[in-house]
Amino acid sequence: MPKPDTNFQKAMSAAYTLLGSILVLSGLGYYLSHKYNNIAWLIIFSILGIIVGMYELYKQIK
């Protein structure tokens, strides 16, 4: 039985972490922007999602 490719697993984990943080925080921002009728929530949480995702990506690469 061949060993699993650990580089592929690390790459998939990093991709899911980055995508997940962006989608979850942007979704929260979308919900808050519709609830309070203010687009600033969407922008703030989308940027926060990108920052958190990039930080987690950096931690996994390092």
N, C-alpha and C positions, 0 to 999 in steps of 0.2 A: 504494500500500500504506500503510495507516494506521500511525502510530507506536504502539509499545506504551505502555500506561499505566504510567508509572514509580511513581506513587503506589500503585497496586494491587500492583505488584511489591514495593515496600518494605513494605507492610502484610502481604503473604503471607510475606515473609522474616521479619518480626518475629514473626508468629504461629507459624511453624514453629520458630523458635529458642526461643521461650518454651515451646511444647509439648514440643519435643524434649528440652530440658534437664530439664524436670520428669519426663518419662517415663523417660529414661535413668537419672537419679539415683534416682528412686523404684524403678525396677526393680532397680538395684544394692542398694538398701536392703532390698527384698523378698527378694532372694537371700541377703543376709547375715543377715537376721532368721530365715530358715528354716534356714540352715546352723548358726548359733550359738544358735538357739532364744531369741532376745531381740528383742522388738518395738522396742526403742530404736533399732536400726539403721534400721528403716523410717522412723521418725519423724524422725531426724536427717537422713537422706539426702533425704527428701521436703521438709523445710524448706530444706535446702541447694539442692535443685533449684529451688524457688520463688525463692530469693534470687538464684541465678545467672541464672535466666530473666528476672527483673525487671531485673537489672543490664544484661544484654545488650539488653533492650528499651529501657532508658534510653539506652544508647549508640547504638542505631539511630535513636531519635527525635531525639536531640540532634545 
